[in-house]
Amino acid sequence: MRVVITGGAGFLGSHLCTRILGEGHEVVAIDNFITGVPANVEHLMEDPRFRLVRADVTDYLHVPGEVDVVLHFASPASPIDYLELPIETMKVGSIGTFHALGLAKEKGARFVIASTSETYGDPQVHPQPESYWGHVNPVGPRGVYDEAKRFGEAATMAYRNAHDVNTGIVRIFNTFGPRMRPNDGRAIPNFVRQALSGQPITVAGDGSQTRSVCYVDDLIDGIWRFTQTDHPGPVNIGNPTEISMLDLAKWIRDLTKSDSEVTFIDRPVDDPGVRRPDITLARETLGWEPVVPVEEGLLRTIEYFRNHPELLA
């Protein structure tokens, strides 16, 4: 197959490129490098089946030749990024999604959009099944990301219903692993960087808020399985193992053998209190569930940061 991945030089996009090339397919990665970096796919550049294109999908999206799959993963995804880039986030979730859908329609390709657990907002149902409509503040600071993704889901279903495009929606829960940016505002890279640098480990609020964290290899496996189906989704992909942010910070401190002190900072506006996926649908339709224990994933991530000391500066 020939697969187009928007946001292909990002954290998740680059891991998708690696997995799909490993499956024997051809990959065209498209990125404007607003948050992704070419270094994430540098190890793929010598592969003749891989092509990296610098382009902004909100301007245009043209790919010559046949395309079998379009994976729309372009978007700022961390709180720091989408708070600094609110317009760009809204544009890639709307205009960029229409351009990616248009490419899939033109090529007769399977289309999969990377949606997010943030579509559930600060949930009042726990754990969150795909049938839950969510609890989102559209005018809060996180609304630019949450509503961009919700709009992208609606656009995806519109193309499926109006144009018979083979679309799918995957809702991604908190994911971690190598190639995360150390200062992107997400908990695990922040905690690892601070612990390895001997800095205070900063936990938002009192740390009682929970997340369910999934190692990146497991997430990519779930997405790839979903891509090979005709299922419309949405489908949750994430690890239902739930942990508080305070416990996660202490766990990372122990794994790094750090002497860092755990300190507390103000909690962001509209920060969800709980987050855990119901993955019944993924188990039943994809035969998927995470297999990498969280501790093993954390150790791999810590080792990655240790091997890249420039990330700790």
N, C-alpha and C positions, 0 to 999 in steps of 0.2 A: 504494500500500500504506500501511497504518498500522503503524508500527514503534514498539515500546516498548524503551527502552534503560535498563537499571538502571545506576547509576553514570554517568548521562548528563552530569554536570557535572565529571567527572574529566578527566584528561589525554586518554586514548584515547576515552572516551565523548563528550567534546565534539567531537573531530574526526569521530567517527562521525555525530553529529548534523548537522554541517555537510555532510558528504558525502551523507548520505541525503536531506536537504532539497534539496541540489543536484541529486539524481536525480529530484526532483519528487514525493517522498513526504511523508507526514505523520509527525511524530515526537512521542512522549510521552517526555520524559526524567525519570527518577526518581532522586533523590539525597537522602541525609541530610546532606550537606555535612560529613561527618566528615574527608574529605580533599579532596573536590572543592569547587569554589567557584562561585557563580553568575556571577562575572565571566567564567568560561570560555565561557559561552553567552550572554553579554550581547548580542553582535552578532546573535543569532538571535531576540531577544525580540519584535521587531516583526513577525516572520513569522507570519501567522495559522495556518500549518500546524504551528507549534511550540508545545509546552506543556511547562513545567517544573513538576514536582510535588515538594514536599519530603516525603519519606517514607522510612522505614527498612524495607527489604524483609525484615528478620528479624522485624518485627512483623506485617506484613500486606502484601499486594500485590493491590490491586483496581483495575482499569481498566475503566470503563464502555465499552460499544460494541464494535465489531469490532476485532480485532487480527490482523494477518497474520504478524508476526515479533516474537519476543522475543529481545533480545540481552542476556545477563546479564553485565554488566561491572562490577558493584558489588563492590568489595573494596579494602582497603588493598593497595598493590602494591609500595611501596618498603621496603627493609629497616628504615629508621627507623620507618615507620608500623606495620608488622606486629609489630615488636618492642615498640613502645609500646602497641599495641592487639591483643594476642594473642587475647583472648576474642572481640572483635568480628570479627577475621579468621576465626576458626574458625566463628563463627555465620553469617556471610554466605556462607561456603563450603558450609555444610550447610543450616541452616534457610532462608537466603535463596535457595539454589539450589532447594530443594523448593518454595518459594513461586513462584519464577519458572517452574519446570517446571509447576506446577499451573495457572498462568495460561495457559501455552502449550497445555496439555491442554484447559482449559476453552474456549479460543478456536479450537482447531484450527490453531494457528499453528506456523510453523517456529521452532525454538528453537536458539540458538547460545550456548554458554558460552565465556567467555574463560578458557581454561586457560593454562598457562605452561611455558616451558622448565624451570622449577624442578621440575617433576614428574620430571625426569631426575636431579635432585640433583647430586652431584659425580660426573659420568659416568665410567664405565669403558669406554664405547664412544664413539668419536669419528670423524667427526661423529655426531650423534644422529639416527637414524631413528625414525619413529613406532612401530616394532616393539620398540624398546628399552624395558624395564620400569623402568629407572632405578636409582639408588643413593642413597637418601634416608635420613637419620637422623631417625626420627620423634620422638625425645626431645631433639634439639638445638634451639637457639634458632630456627633457620629452619624447624623442623618445623611450626610453627603455620600457615605459609603453604603450604609444600610439600604437607602432608597435607590441608589444606583444599581445595586444588585437585585433588588426587588423589581425594578423596572426592567432590568435585563432578563429576568425570568419571564415577565409578562410578554416582552418582545419575542422571546424564544417560543413561547406557546402560540403567539399570534402567527408566526411563520409556519409553525407546524400545522395549525388549523386552516390558515388561509392559503398557504402555498405548498402544503404536503411535504415540507422539509423534514427529514429524519433527525429530529432534534432530541437532545437530552439535557437535563439539568442535574448537576451534582452539587450538593451543599457540603462544603468542606468545613470541618471543625478544626480547632487549634492543632497546628502541625509544627513539628520542629525537626532539626537535623542539620547536617553540613550545608554550607553556603548561605545560611542566614546571615544577614548583616548585623553586626554587634550592637549598633546604636539605633535599631529601627523601632524601638519602643515596645517590643514584645517581651514577655516575661522571661522566657528561657534564655535567649541570647544575652539579655541584660544581666540576669543572675549569674550566668557562666562567666561573662566578661568581668563583672565586678568581683566574683569570687577568685578568679585566677589572677586578678590584678591587686588583690588585697584591699579593694575599696569596700565601703559599706554596701551591703546588699539592700537595695531599696524596694520595699513592699508597699503597694498602694493601699490606703485605708488601714484597716486592722488585719488584712490578709485573710479574712474569712471567706471572701468570694472564691468560687470554685471554677475550674476549667477541666476539660478532658483533653489530654494531650496525646497526639498520635505521631509515631515516628514516620518520617517522610517516605521511607521505602514501602511501608504498609499502605499509606495513602495513595501513592502512585500505582500500586498494584490494584487497588480498588477502582481507581479512575480508569485504568486500562481495561479492566474487565467490563466496566460499564460501557466504555467506548465501543466494545465489540458486540454489544447488544443493540436492539432497536427500542429499548425501554425509554419512555419519555421522561421518567423521573417526575418530580425531584426525588433524589435518593441521598440520604445522609451517609457520608463517609467520614469516620472518625473513631476514636478509641473511647469506649464508654467508661474507662477507668477514670474516676473523678478525684480531684485533689484540690485542697485549698492552696491559695497562693503562698501563704505563710509556710505551710508544710513543704511545698515545692522549693521554696527558697532555702529552707533548712536542709532538705535532701541534697540539693546541688552543692551547698556548702560542705556537707559531709563527703560527697563523692569527690569533690576537688581537694579535700583535706585542707580547706581554707580556714584561716583565722578571722575572716571578715565578720564584722558585726552586722546583724540584721536590724535595719532601721525602717522607719515608716514615713511615707510621704502622702500628700493629699491624693485622694482617690478621684480619678477623672469623672467628669459629668456623664451620666447615663451608663456608667460601667456596669455590665450585667452582674447580678448577684450569683447566678448559677449558670452552668453550661454543660450539658451532657447529651450526646446523641442517642436516640433509639435507633439501633442499626438492624432491627428485625428485617426490614425490606432488603437491605444489602445482603444479609445472610441468606434470605430465601431466594432472591433473584440472581445474585452474583456468586453465591457460595463463598462470600468474603467476610472475613473478620480479621482484626489486627493480630499478628503473631509475634511481633517484636516486643518483648517486655519493656515497659517504660524505662526501667533502670538501665537496661542494655542500650536503649536509644540515647539516654542521657550520657552514658559513658562514651559512646561513639561521638556525640556532639562535643563533649568536653575535649576529647582527643583531637578533633578537628581544630578547635580553637587553640589548643596547645601547639599544634603543628603550624599555626599561622599567627605568630606573635604580633604581626602588624595589626591584627584585628583587635588587640588588647590595648592599643595606644589610646 
